[in-house]
């Protein structure tokens, strides 16, 4: 109830605008006798083009401890500080702006005056650095400090939990493997920078209850910048075009301010000279963000303290994913090594490479007219390499991955539950900041209706408007997905069109003859098409990111959480289709609808459909997936790390020539890159069905953790701290992907690999008991009579006068009464494939659900600790209330207070009993 009252008070304070910041007006700094109630007097600048430095300073500065026009000697004071000029008040946020000479500068000036005046009314203290003090002589910096009264007011509004007593619960029993894992550990002061406390939501009326040793450090810097950001996003700055305008986001978009950011506490490569600074950024860089520390555990508590829970939970998830990938990578590597060591024993490869078998089998041309007949043993090397990924271990690996992804999700739930307890997020129902209406929603929705729960009038978006916006949004997403499919078809057409050119080039170029066995026309076409496809993927990604943000803004989501969830779903759907549509084509469509010589199927009645290599399409699928995964990682590192580093180096090149004490902390951070809204749209790697995928993903994640930590610590401004108790909508996406991965793995093993046809031949059609797989290649190739070729398909030349050629299919020979129709073996294999899919899916799903049922989401010790902490917290609060009641009893009002005292004691007894 207290939360609700505070929320309503805050809403009344900010959004009616008639009494702009009423909740904290009493904290407004005292004014001199001649000043009006709306802030210090502002000198008119109508007659000048640019406001003078004194005007810029007077319009924003609210100092209680420094004379208004005190001159600071830059030669005697270092500006690499996170405090105001008095060296006492901490800088919680910084705004920057540039005086433009365009026609809108007067309007921007008025917006800034109104906005900063309202910030002062809210109790914030401002101090302006004139542009003459900046490095380039163009930028004004407005430093913001939140005094104690503002912090405690909004800590209550945001329901921030603070310490009430040190935790006395016995820590977990030490892991017996700690001695083995010691090289991976970080120092204790880095892993746990703060003692563990029992906590309770802050209340202004119970300040004596909390462990407030020092008001200036009681709220951590991340809490402080979160509170200030909350005020900035809701502070009004006037009326334009008949509409109330508010929020720093709008002011940034219209150029009134150029940046708004909290400060890093020091330079990342050395500790701060100020003893009052914890230099946590330096610690994070030294112990976490350097790649040479890739084998060390992550200091999650310090990450959470410095950046907030939302970024902390991301790195916790990424680290846990990496740990779990280690097991999958080991199993995948074993399966790969099994294929490597059994390569020489593979009967199919032996027969293909044998000159007496593969050398005597003449294959039908792979394209019309221009391609020639070819001998099967020319694909010897590719068939051997195909065995690395297409062997008996592939079946085991596909089943293992289906179970592994369930273990990963279930154990992550347990890790997440432990983090929720350790980070005081157990009772976190989604932070008010997330569930409250977005300022953009309130600004754009002019109609209001009564909330049935609060009975308050709230803005709402009419159903008809929602329907129109969703239709436009859905049509836009559908258009872009269709664009992906169109681009994939274009790449397929490229593959079909250039295959003949590659075949002719490799046949007639002598320099390519030594590697013709390895670099086949199929492989050359596949690799070039994959690279072309990747370029198209990156281009579409670049444009769609901006489109996704635009259409999500157009939908006007009600809350921050709705906004993030909708944007995430759009980005995930698009990126999944964009990145993996080509892989789906190779896995499920290539070589499946080819037809047969004389009856080929054509795309758009022009290009003949592609055939798989005689050894199958799985090797091509691994090539495609490897190019996508490796290319995505390389491009991501260039875009996310190298480009910001170059931009920062270019922006700060002049500052290196100046003394360090003249290059201020706010200027240093201003020159860094912005950690944008898409900063935490981290990549979730999908499961693949070739054994090296987890190993590639493991190496990717090890690199990703250190690249992300490095760029966040060194190349980006400090992001505003935000709370989160889970990975959000990504949890549901991962659950869906876990189910999809089982289905796709089953289909890949059945239809892309040669596993099922080989097993059917082994058990039903083999005629050699001593070597059951001998004769498989001959059995899997059908016979075609060359004289039956229509003119459209017939090769231009037949120098060796072949009479028959072979092709990959199960069809009757030309002398059979059912000429070129599918044999019974084809139907047996198809039935076996469908049966395998059904059996594998049911077995894996049964195991998945059993494992999910067996593993509780919350560990037993965490459940016990949560109950213990709730009990002790309630006991502490009740004892505090009893003490207050005793004081009131001593002061009078005995009748009312005695009843309250008895009720409170009864509540304590009931709590103990429970």
C-alpha positions in Angstrom: 0.0 0.0 0.0 2.9 2.3 0.8 4.4 1.7 -2.7 1.0 2.5 -4.3 0.6 5.8 -2.4 4.1 6.9 -3.2 3.6 6.0 -6.8 0.4 8.1 -7.0 2.1 11.0 -5.3 4.9 10.8 -7.8 2.5 10.7 -10.7 0.6 13.7 -9.5 3.9 15.5 -9.0 5.3 15.0 -12.5 2.5 14.6 -15.0 -0.2 17.1 -14.4 2.5 19.7 -15.0 0.5 22.5 -13.3 2.6 21.8 -10.2 5.7 20.5 -11.9 7.8 18.8 -9.3 5.6 19.1 -6.2 7.0 16.1 -4.5 10.3 17.7 -3.8 9.6 21.4 -3.8 10.5 21.6 -0.2 14.0 20.5 -1.0 14.5 23.5 -3.4 17.6 25.5 -2.5 16.8 28.7 -0.6 16.6 31.8 -2.7 17.7 35.3 -2.1 15.1 38.0 -1.4 14.8 39.2 -5.0 14.4 35.9 -6.7 11.0 34.5 -7.9 9.7 31.1 -7.1 10.5 29.6 -10.4 14.3 29.8 -10.1 17.1 32.3 -10.3 16.6 35.3 -12.5 17.8 34.7 -16.1 19.3 37.6 -18.1 17.6 38.1 -21.4 19.6 37.1 -24.5 17.2 38.4 -27.1 19.6 41.0 -28.4 22.6 38.7 -28.8 23.4 35.7 -31.0 25.0 33.5 -28.3 24.4 33.7 -24.6 27.4 34.9 -22.6 29.3 32.5 -20.3 27.8 34.2 -17.2 24.3 33.8 -18.6 24.9 30.1 -19.2 26.3 29.7 -15.7 23.5 31.6 -14.0 20.8 29.7 -15.8 21.9 26.3 -14.3 24.1 26.7 -11.3 22.6 26.0 -7.9 25.4 26.0 -5.3 24.9 26.1 -1.6 28.5 25.9 -0.6 30.3 27.9 -3.2 29.8 31.6 -4.0 27.9 32.1 -7.2 30.7 33.7 -9.2 33.7 32.0 -7.7 36.5 31.7 -10.2 38.3 28.4 -10.3 42.0 28.4 -11.2 42.5 25.5 -13.6 46.2 25.6 -12.9 45.8 24.6 -9.3 42.8 22.2 -9.4 42.7 18.9 -11.2 39.5 18.4 -13.2 39.9 14.6 -13.2 37.4 14.4 -10.4 33.9 13.0 -9.8 33.0 15.8 -7.4 31.7 19.3 -7.7 34.1 22.2 -7.3 33.7 22.0 -3.5 35.2 18.5 -3.6 32.3 17.2 -1.4 29.2 16.8 -3.5 29.5 13.8 -5.9 28.6 14.2 -9.6 25.8 11.8 -10.2 24.9 12.8 -13.8 26.2 15.0 -16.5 24.4 16.8 -19.3 26.2 18.4 -22.2 25.1 20.9 -24.9 26.6 23.0 -27.7 25.4 26.6 -28.6 24.2 26.3 -32.2 24.1 29.3 -34.4 21.0 28.0 -36.3 17.5 29.4 -36.1 16.5 27.0 -33.2 19.1 28.0 -30.7 16.7 30.4 -28.9 14.1 27.6 -28.5 16.8 25.2 -27.2 17.9 27.8 -24.7 14.4 28.3 -23.4 14.0 24.5 -23.1 17.2 24.2 -21.2 16.3 27.0 -18.8 12.9 25.5 -18.1 14.2 22.0 -17.8 17.1 22.9 -15.4 14.8 25.2 -13.4 12.4 22.2 -12.9 15.4 20.0 -11.9 16.2 22.5 -9.3 12.6 22.5 -8.1 13.0 18.7 -7.8 15.8 19.2 -5.3 18.7 18.4 -7.6 21.8 20.6 -7.4 23.4 21.8 -10.7 26.8 23.2 -11.5 27.8 24.3 -15.0 31.2 24.2 -16.7 31.4 27.0 -19.2 32.4 26.2 -22.7 35.6 28.1 -22.2 36.6 25.5 -19.7 36.1 22.6 -22.2 38.8 21.2 -24.4 37.4 22.3 -27.7 35.9 25.6 -26.4 32.4 24.6 -27.6 30.7 22.3 -25.1 28.9 23.3 -21.9 28.7 20.6 -19.2 25.9 20.6 -16.6 26.9 18.5 -13.6 24.1 17.2 -11.4 24.2 16.2 -7.8 21.4 14.5 -5.9 21.4 15.5 -2.2 20.4 13.2 0.6 16.8 14.4 0.8 16.2 13.6 -2.9 17.9 10.2 -2.6 15.8 9.0 0.4 12.6 10.3 -1.2 13.1 8.4 -4.5 14.6 5.4 -2.8 11.3 5.0 -1.1 9.4 5.6 -4.4 11.6 3.1 -6.3 11.4 0.6 -3.4 15.2 0.3 -3.2 16.4 -2.3 -0.7 19.1 -1.2 1.8 21.0 -2.9 4.6 19.5 -3.3 8.0 21.9 -5.9 9.6 24.9 -7.9 8.5 23.9 -11.4 7.3 24.6 -14.1 10.0 23.5 -17.1 7.9 26.3 -19.6 7.6 27.9 -19.6 4.2 27.8 -22.6 1.9 30.2 -25.5 2.6 33.4 -25.1 0.6 33.6 -27.1 -2.6 36.1 -29.9 -2.3 37.3 -29.0 -5.8 38.3 -25.5 -4.7 41.9 -26.4 -4.4 41.9 -27.6 -8.0 40.0 -24.6 -9.2 42.1 -22.2 -7.3 44.0 -20.9 -10.4 40.6 -19.9 -11.8 39.6 -17.9 -8.8 39.8 -14.1 -8.2 40.8 -12.4 -4.9 38.0 -12.4 -2.3 37.8 -8.6 -2.2 37.2 -8.5 -6.0 34.6 -11.3 -5.9 32.7 -9.9 -2.9 33.4 -6.2 -2.6 30.7 -5.7 0.1 29.6 -7.6 3.1 26.4 -9.6 2.8 23.5 -7.8 4.6 19.9 -8.4 5.4 18.0 -5.8 3.5 14.6 -4.1 3.5 12.8 -1.5 1.3 13.9 2.0 2.3 11.4 4.2 4.2 12.1 7.8 5.2 10.2 7.3 8.5 12.5 4.5 9.6 16.0 5.9 8.9 17.3 4.8 12.3 16.6 1.2 11.3 19.2 1.2 8.5 22.9 0.9 8.6 23.6 4.5 7.7 27.2 5.1 8.6 27.8 7.9 6.0 25.1 9.6 4.0 27.5 10.3 1.2 28.3 6.6 0.6 25.1 4.9 1.8 23.6 4.8 -1.7 26.1 3.4 -4.2 26.9 5.4 -7.3 24.8 3.0 -9.5 21.8 3.6 -7.2 22.4 7.4 -7.3 22.6 7.5 -11.1 19.4 5.4 -11.4 17.5 7.8 -9.2 18.7 10.9 -11.1 17.9 9.2 -14.4 14.4 8.5 -13.1 13.9 12.2 -12.4 15.5 13.3 -15.7 13.2 11.0 -17.8 10.1 12.6 -16.1 11.0 16.2 -15.7 8.9 18.7 -17.8 10.4 21.4 -19.9 7.4 23.3 -21.2 4.6 23.2 -23.7 5.0 23.0 -27.5 2.2 22.9 -30.1 -0.3 22.6 -27.3 1.3 19.5 -25.8 3.1 19.1 -22.6 6.8 18.1 -23.2 9.0 16.3 -20.7 12.0 13.9 -20.4 15.7 14.0 -21.2 15.2 11.6 -24.1 13.2 14.1 -26.1 15.7 16.8 -25.3 18.5 14.6 -26.7 16.5 13.8 -29.8 15.8 17.4 -30.7 19.4 18.5 -30.0 18.7 20.6 -26.9 21.3 18.5 -25.1 24.0 16.4 -26.9 24.6 13.8 -24.2 23.4 12.7 -20.8 25.4 10.1 -18.8 26.7 9.1 -15.4 30.5 9.2 -14.8 33.0 6.4 -14.6 34.7 6.7 -11.2 38.3 6.8 -12.6 40.4 6.1 -15.7 40.5 2.4 -16.5 44.3 2.0 -16.6 45.1 3.6 -13.2 43.5 4.2 -9.9 42.0 7.6 -9.0 44.2 9.9 -6.9 41.2 10.8 -4.7 41.1 8.4 -1.7 37.3 8.8 -1.5 37.0 7.0 -4.9 36.8 3.2 -5.0 38.4 3.0 -8.4 36.1 0.1 -9.3 36.5 0.7 -13.0 40.2 0.1 -12.7 39.6 -3.1 -10.7 37.1 -4.3 -13.3 39.6 -3.7 -16.1 42.6 -5.3 -14.4 40.7 -8.4 -13.1 38.0 -8.9 -15.7 38.2 -6.9 -19.0 41.7 -8.0 -20.1 41.8 -11.0 -22.5 44.7 -12.5 -20.6 42.2 -13.1 -17.8 40.0 -15.3 -20.0 40.4 -18.3 -17.8 39.4 -16.5 -14.6 35.9 -16.4 -13.1 33.9 -13.2 -13.5 33.5 -10.8 -10.5 29.7 -10.8 -10.8 29.1 -8.9 -7.5 31.4 -6.1 -8.6 29.8 -6.0 -12.0 26.4 -5.7 -10.5 27.6 -3.0 -8.0 29.2 -0.9 -10.7 26.8 -1.4 -13.7 23.6 -2.6 -12.1 21.7 -5.9 -12.0 20.6 -5.8 -15.6 24.1 -5.9 -17.0 25.2 -8.2 -14.1 22.6 -10.8 -15.0 23.7 -10.7 -18.7 27.3 -11.5 -17.9 26.1 -14.1 -15.4 24.1 -15.8 -18.1 26.9 -15.6 -20.6 29.4 -17.0 -18.2 27.1 -19.9 -17.2 26.4 -20.6 -20.9 30.2 -20.8 -21.5 30.6 -23.2 -18.6 27.9 -25.5 -19.9 29.3 -25.3 -23.4 32.5 -26.8 -22.1 30.7 -30.1 -21.6 29.0 -30.0 -25.0 32.3 -29.0 -26.7 34.1 -32.0 -25.1 31.4 -34.4 -26.3 31.3 -32.8 -29.7 35.1 -33.0 -30.0 35.0 -36.7 -29.0 32.5 -37.3 -31.8 34.6 -35.4 -34.2 37.7 -37.4 -33.2 35.8 -40.6 -33.6 35.0 -39.6 -37.2 38.7 -38.7 -37.8 40.1 -41.9 -36.4 37.6 -44.1 -38.3 38.0 -42.2 -41.6 40.2 -44.9 -43.1 37.6 -47.6 -42.0 34.7 -45.9 -43.8 33.6 -48.3 -46.5 31.7 -45.7 -48.5 34.8 -43.5 -48.8 36.9 -46.6 -49.7 34.6 -47.5 -52.5 34.4 -44.0 -53.9 38.2 -43.6 -53.8 38.9 -47.1 -55.2 39.8 -46.7 -58.9 38.3 -50.1 -59.6 34.9 -49.0 -58.1 34.6 -45.2 -58.0 36.9 -44.8 -60.9 34.7 -47.0 -63.1 31.4 -45.3 -62.1 30.5 -42.6 -64.6 28.2 -39.9 -63.1 25.6 -37.9 -65.0 26.4 -34.2 -65.6 25.6 -31.8 -62.8 24.3 -29.1 -65.1 22.7 -29.0 -68.5 24.6 -28.8 -71.8 27.9 -27.3 -70.5 28.8 -29.9 -67.8 30.6 -33.2 -68.7 30.3 -36.7 -67.5 32.6 -37.3 -64.5 34.0 -40.2 -62.5 32.9 -40.8 -59.0 36.4 -41.0 -57.5 37.0 -37.3 -58.3 35.0 -36.6 -55.0 37.3 -38.9 -53.0 38.6 -36.2 -50.6 35.3 -34.6 -50.0 33.7 -38.0 -49.2 36.5 -38.6 -46.7 36.0 -35.3 -45.0 32.2 -35.8 -45.0 32.7 -38.8 -42.7 34.1 -36.5 -40.0 30.6 -35.1 -39.5 28.4 -37.9 -40.9 29.0 -41.1 -38.9 27.4 -43.1 -36.1 28.5 -40.6 -33.5 26.3 -38.0 -35.2 23.2 -39.8 -34.0 24.5 -39.9 -30.5 25.5 -36.3 -30.6 22.1 -35.1 -31.9 20.3 -36.9 -29.0 22.9 -35.6 -26.5 22.4 -32.0 -27.6 18.6 -32.4 -27.1 19.2 -33.4 -23.5 22.0 -31.0 -22.9 19.9 -27.9 -23.8 17.4 -29.0 -21.2 20.1 -29.4 -18.5 21.4 -26.0 -19.5 18.0 -24.3 -19.1 17.2 -26.1 -15.8 20.6 -25.4 -14.2 20.4 -21.8 -15.3 17.1 -21.4 -13.5 18.9 -22.6 -10.3 21.8 -20.3 -10.9 19.4 -17.4 -11.5 17.5 -18.2 -8.3 20.7 -18.0 -6.3 21.6 -14.7 -7.9 18.1 -13.4 -7.1 18.7 -14.2 -3.4 22.2 -12.8 -3.3 21.3 -9.6 -5.2 18.1 -8.9 -3.2 15.8 -9.5 -6.0 13.6 -12.2 -4.4 10.6 -10.0 -3.9 11.3 -8.1 -7.1 8.0 -8.2 -9.0 9.6 -6.1 -11.8 11.0 -2.7 -10.7 8.5 0.2 -10.7 10.7 1.8 -13.3 9.8 -1.1 -15.6 6.2 -1.4 -14.8 5.3 2.3 -14.7 4.0 3.9 -17.8 6.6 5.0 -20.3 6.9 8.9 -20.6 6.4 8.5 -24.3 3.2 6.6 -23.8 1.8 9.3 -21.5 2.8 12.0 -23.8 1.3 10.5 -27.0 -1.9 9.0 -25.4 -4.1 12.0 -24.7 -7.2 10.0 -23.8 -7.7 8.8 -20.2 -9.7 6.1 -18.5 -10.1 5.0 -14.9 -7.7 2.2 -13.7 -10.0 -0.5 -12.1 -7.3 -1.2 -9.5 -6.1 2.2 -8.5 -9.3 4.1 -9.4 -7.1 6.7 -10.9 -7.4 8.2 -14.4 -4.6 6.9 -16.7 -3.8 7.6 -20.3 -4.7 4.8 -22.8 -4.4 4.0 -26.4 -7.8 3.3 -28.1 -8.3 -0.2 -29.4 -8.7 1.0 -33.0 -5.4 2.8 -32.9 -3.7 -0.2 -31.4 -5.1 -2.4 -34.2 -3.9 -0.1 -36.9 -0.5 0.2 -35.4 -0.1 -3.6 -35.0 -1.2 -4.2 -38.6 1.4 -1.7 -39.9 4.0 -3.3 -37.6 3.1 -6.8 -38.6 3.1 -5.9 -42.3 6.5 -4.3 -42.0 8.0 -7.3 -40.2 6.4 -9.6 -42.8 7.8 -7.5 -45.6 11.4 -7.7 -44.2 11.1 -11.5 -43.7 9.9 -11.8 -47.3 12.9 -9.7 -48.3 15.2 -12.3 -46.6 13.5 -15.1 -48.4 13.8 -13.2 -51.7 17.5 -12.6 -51.0 18.0 -16.3 -50.2 16.3 -17.3 -53.5 18.6 -14.8 -55.3 21.6 -16.6 -53.7 20.1 -20.0 -54.8 19.8 -18.7 -58.3 23.4 -17.5 -58.1 24.5 -21.0 -57.0 22.6 -22.6 -59.9 23.9 -20.1 -62.5 27.6 -20.2 -61.6 28.0 -23.9 -61.0 28.5 -24.6 -64.7 31.1 -21.7 -64.9 33.1 -23.2 -61.9 32.9 -26.7 -63.5 34.2 -25.4 -66.8 36.9 -23.2 -65.1 38.3 -26.1 -63.0 38.2 -28.4 -66.0 40.2 -26.1 -68.3 42.6 -24.4 -65.8 45.8 -26.3 -65.4 46.8 -24.5 -62.2 43.7 -25.8 -60.4 44.3 -29.4 -61.3 46.4 -30.3 -58.2 43.6 -29.2 -55.9 40.7 -30.3 -58.0 40.0 -33.3 -55.8 39.6 -31.1 -52.7 38.2 -27.9 -54.4 35.3 -29.4 -56.3 32.8 -27.2 -58.3 30.2 -28.0 -55.6 32.5 -26.8 -52.8 33.6 -23.6 -54.7 29.9 -22.8 -55.4 28.9 -23.4 -51.8 31.8 -21.3 -50.3 31.3 -18.3 -52.6 27.5 -18.5 -52.2 27.9 -18.6 -48.4 30.2 -15.5 -48.4 27.7 -13.7 -50.7 24.9 -14.7 -48.4 26.8 -13.4 -45.3 27.3 -10.0 -46.9 23.5 -9.8 -47.7 22.8 -10.8 -44.1 24.9 -8.0 -42.7 23.3 -5.4 -45.0 19.8 -6.5 -44.1 20.7 -6.6 -40.4 22.0 -3.0 -40.6 18.8 -1.6 -42.0 16.4 -3.8 -40.0 17.8 -2.8 -36.6 16.6 0.7 -37.4 13.3 -0.4 -38.8 12.6 -2.6 -35.7 13.2 0.4 -33.4 11.0 2.6 -35.5 8.0 0.2 -35.7 8.3 -0.5 -31.9 8.2 3.2 -31.2 5.2 3.5 -33.5 3.3 0.8 -31.5 3.7 3.0 -28.4 4.2 0.2 -25.8 2.7 1.0 -22.4 5.6 0.0 -20.2 9.4 -0.3 -20.5 9.1 -4.0 -20.2 6.6 -4.2 -23.1 8.9 -2.1 -25.2 11.9 -4.3 -24.6 9.9 -7.5 -25.1 8.4 -6.4 -28.4 11.7 -5.1 -29.7 13.4 -8.3 -28.7 10.9 -10.5 -30.4 11.2 -8.5 -33.6 14.9 -8.6 -33.6 15.1 -12.3 -32.7 12.6 -13.3 -35.4 14.4 -11.4 -38.1 17.9 -12.3 -37.1 17.0 -16.0 -36.8 15.5 -16.1 -40.3 18.2 -13.9 -41.7 21.2 -15.8 -40.3 19.9 -19.4 -40.7 17.5 -19.5 -43.7 20.4 -20.5 -45.9 21.3 -23.3 -43.5 17.7 -24.5 -43.6 17.9 -24.5 -47.4 21.0 -26.7 -47.4 19.7 -29.0 -44.7 16.2 -29.6 -45.9 15.8 -28.5 -49.5 19.0 -28.9 -51.4 19.2 -32.2 -53.3 15.7 -33.2 -52.2 13.7 -32.1 -55.2 16.1 -32.7 -58.1 14.2 -35.2 -60.2 16.3 -37.5 -62.4 18.2 -37.3 -65.7 15.7 -36.5 -68.4 13.1 -35.4 -65.8 14.9 -32.7 -63.8 13.0 -30.1 -61.8 13.7 -26.4 -62.5 13.4 -23.2 -60.6 11.4 -20.7 -62.5 11.5 -23.2 -65.4 15.1 -22.0 -66.1 17.6 -23.1 -63.5 18.1 -26.8 -62.7 17.8 -27.6 -59.0 21.1 -28.4 -57.1 22.2 -31.9 -56.3 24.1 -32.9 -53.2 27.6 -34.3 -53.2 27.5 -38.2 -53.6 28.7 -38.3 -49.9 25.7 -36.1 -48.8 24.9 -32.5 -48.0 26.1 -32.5 -44.4 29.6 -31.3 -45.2 28.1 -28.4 -47.0 25.9 -27.6 -44.1 28.9 -27.5 -41.8 30.6 -25.2 -44.2 27.7 -22.8 -44.4 27.2 -22.8 -40.6 30.9 -22.2 -39.9 31.0 -19.2 -42.3 27.9 -17.7 -40.7 29.1 -18.2 -37.1 32.7 -17.1 -37.7 31.7 -14.2 -40.0 29.2 -13.0 -37.4 31.7 -13.1 -34.7 34.4 -11.3 -36.7 32.0 -8.7 -38.0 30.5 -8.2 -34.5 34.0 -7.6 -32.9 34.8 -5.1 -35.7 31.5 -3.3 -35.2 31.4 -3.4 -31.4 35.0 -3.1 -30.3 37.3 -1.9 -33.1 35.1 0.8 -34.5 34.4 2.4 -31.0 38.1 2.2 -30.2 39.0 4.1 -33.5 36.3 6.7 -32.8 37.5 7.2 -29.2 41.1 7.4 -30.4 40.2 10.0 -33.0 38.0 12.0 -30.6 40.7 12.2 -27.9 43.8 12.6 -30.0 44.0 16.4 -29.1 43.6 15.8 -25.4 46.8 13.7 -25.2 48.8 16.8 -25.8 47.4 18.6 -22.7 48.1 18.2 -19.0 46.0 15.5 -17.3 44.6 17.9 -14.8 43.0 19.9 -17.5 41.2 17.0 -19.2 38.2 16.7 -16.9 36.5 13.4 -16.0 33.2 14.6 -17.6 35.1 15.4 -20.9 36.9 12.1 -20.9 33.6 10.2 -20.6 31.9 12.5 -23.1 34.5 11.4 -25.7 33.5 7.8 -25.2 30.8 6.0 -27.2 27.2 5.7 -26.0 26.0 2.3 -24.7 22.8 2.4 -26.6 19.3 0.9 -26.2 20.4 -2.3 -28.1 23.5 -2.7 -25.9 22.1 -5.8 -24.2 20.5 -7.5 -27.3 23.2 -10.1 -26.9 23.5 -13.0 -29.3 22.0 -16.4 -28.3 23.7 -19.1 -30.3 21.4 -21.7 -31.6 22.2 -25.4 -31.4 23.6 -27.1 -34.5 23.8 -30.8 -35.4 27.5 -31.0 -36.3 29.9 -31.9 -33.5 32.2 -28.8 -33.7 29.4 -26.3 -33.3 29.6 -26.3 -29.5 33.4 -26.0 -29.7 33.1 -23.0 -32.0 30.4 -21.5 -29.7 32.6 -22.1 -26.7 35.5 -20.2 -28.3 33.1 -17.5 -29.4 31.7 -17.1 -25.9 35.2 -16.9 -24.3 36.1 -14.2 -26.7 32.6 -12.5 -26.4 32.9 -12.2 -22.6 36.3 -10.4 -22.7 35.4 -8.3 -25.7 32.1 -7.2 -24.1 33.8 -6.5 -20.8 36.6 -4.6 -22.5 34.4 -2.4 -24.6 32.0 -1.7 -21.7 34.9 -0.8 -19.3 37.1 1.1 -21.7 35.2 2.3 -24.8 31.7 3.2 -23.6 30.2 5.7 -21.2 29.0 4.3 -18.0 25.4 3.0 -18.7 22.6 4.0 -16.3 22.1 1.2 -13.8 18.9 -0.8 -14.2 17.4 -3.7 -12.2 16.5 -7.1 -13.7 15.8 -10.4 -11.9 16.1 -12.6 -15.0 17.0 -12.6 -18.7 13.5 -11.6 -19.5 11.8 -12.7 -22.7 15.0 -14.5 -23.7 14.0 -17.2 -21.3 10.9 -18.0 -23.3 12.8 -17.7 -26.6 15.4 -20.2 -25.3 12.6 -22.6 -24.2 11.2 -22.4 -27.7 14.6 -22.9 -29.3 15.2 -26.0 -27.1 12.1 -27.6 -28.6 13.0 -26.5 -32.1 16.5 -27.8 -31.8 15.3 -31.3 -31.0 13.0 -31.3 -34.1 15.7 -29.8 -36.5 18.3 -32.2 -35.2 16.0 -35.2 -35.8 15.3 -33.9 -39.4 18.9 -33.2 -40.1 20.0 -36.7 -39.1 17.1 -38.3 -41.0 17.1 -36.2 -44.2 20.5 -34.4 -44.5 23.0 -37.1 -43.3 23.3 -40.6 -44.9 22.8 -42.3 -41.6 19.4 -43.8 -42.2 20.1 -45.0 -45.8 23.2 -46.7 -44.6 21.4 -48.4 -41.7 18.6 -49.6 -44.0 21.2 -51.0 -46.4 23.1 -52.6 -43.5 20.1 -54.4 -42.0 17.9 -55.1 -45.1 19.9 -55.0 -48.4 23.5 -56.0 -47.6 24.6 -59.3 -49.3 28.1 -59.6 -47.8 28.0 -61.0 -44.3 31.8 -60.4 -43.8 31.6 -56.7 -44.9 28.0 -55.6 -44.6 28.6 -52.1 -46.0 30.4 -53.1 -49.1 28.4 -52.4 -52.2 26.5 -49.5 -50.5 27.7 -46.9 -53.0 26.7 -49.0 -56.0 23.3 -49.7 -54.4 22.7 -45.9 -53.7 23.2 -44.9 -57.3 20.6 -45.5 -60.0 21.3 -46.1 -63.7 20.3 -43.8 -66.6 20.6 -44.5 -70.3 22.3 -41.6 -72.0 20.2 -42.0 -75.2 17.2 -41.1 -73.1 18.5 -37.5 -72.5 16.3 -34.8 -73.9 18.1 -32.2 -76.0 17.8 -29.6 -73.2 19.8 -31.8 -70.8 22.2 -33.6 -73.1 25.8 -32.6 -72.7 27.4 -31.0 -75.8 30.2 -33.6 -75.8 30.6 -37.3 -75.1 34.2 -38.0 -76.1 34.4 -41.5 -74.5 31.0 -42.6 -75.9 29.4 -43.5 -72.6 26.1 -45.4 -72.8 25.0 -45.1 -69.2 25.6 -42.7 -66.3 24.7 -43.0 -62.6 22.9 -40.5 -60.4 22.1 -40.4 -56.7 18.6 -41.8 -56.1 16.7 -45.1 -55.7 14.9 -45.6 -59.1 14.4 -48.6 -61.4 16.9 -49.0 -64.3 15.9 -48.2 -68.0 15.3 -51.9 -68.8 12.7 -52.3 -66.1 9.0 -52.1 -66.7 8.7 -49.3 -64.1 11.5 -47.4 -65.8 12.9 -44.5 -63.7 10.2 -44.8 -61.0 11.1 -45.1 -57.3 12.1 -48.5 -56.1 10.7 -50.2 -52.9 14.0 -49.4 -51.2 13.3 -45.7 -51.5 10.0 -46.1 -49.7 11.6 -48.3 -47.0 14.2 -45.6 -46.4 11.5 -42.9 -46.3 9.5 -44.9 -43.8 12.7 -45.5 -41.7 13.4 -41.7 -41.7 9.9 -40.8 -40.5 10.0 -43.5 -37.9 13.4 -42.3 -36.7 12.1 -38.7 -36.4 9.1 -39.8 -34.3 11.1 -42.1 -32.1 14.0 -39.7 -31.5 11.6 -36.8 -30.8 9.6 -38.8 -28.3 12.6 -40.3 -26.5 14.4 -36.9 -26.2 11.2 -35.1 -25.1 10.4 -37.7 -22.5 14.0 -37.4 -21.1 13.8 -33.6 -21.3 10.6 -33.4 -19.3 11.8 -36.0 -16.8 15.0 -34.1 -16.3 13.1 -30.8 -15.9 10.8 -32.4 -13.4 13.7 -33.9 -11.4 15.7 -30.7 -11.1 14.0 -28.1 -8.9 14.1 -24.5 -10.1 15.3 -23.2 -6.7 18.0 -25.0 -4.7 16.9 -26.2 -1.3 19.6 -24.2 0.5 18.4 -21.0 -1.2 14.8 -21.7 -0.2 15.9 -22.1 3.4 18.0 -18.9 3.3 15.1 -16.9 1.8 12.7 -18.0 4.5 15.4 -17.3 7.2 16.0 -13.9 5.8 12.3 -13.0 5.6 11.8 -14.2 9.2 14.8 -12.2 10.5 13.9 -9.1 8.6 10.3 -9.2 9.9 11.7 -9.7 13.4 14.0 -6.7 13.1 11.1 -4.5 11.7 8.7 -5.6 14.4 11.3 -5.0 17.2 11.8 -1.5 15.7 8.1 -0.9 15.7 7.9 -2.1 19.3 10.6 0.4 20.4 8.7 3.2 18.7 5.5 2.2 20.4 7.2 2.1 23.8 8.4 5.6 23.2 4.9 6.7 22.3 3.6 5.0 25.5 6.0 7.0 27.6 4.9 10.2 25.9 1.1 9.7 26.3 -1.9 8.5 24.2 -1.9 5.3 26.3 -5.3 4.0 25.2 -4.7 3.9 21.5 -1.0 3.0 21.8 -1.5 0.1 24.2 -3.9 -1.6 21.7 -1.4 -1.1 19.0 1.4 -2.5 21.2 -0.6 -5.6 21.9 -1.4 -6.1 18.2 2.3 -5.7 17.3 3.4 -8.2 19.9 0.8 -10.7 18.7 2.0 -10.2 15.1 5.6 -11.0 16.3 4.4 -14.2 18.0 2.5 -15.3 14.9 5.6 -14.6 12.8 7.7 -16.7 15.1 5.2 -19.5 15.0 5.1 -19.5 11.2 
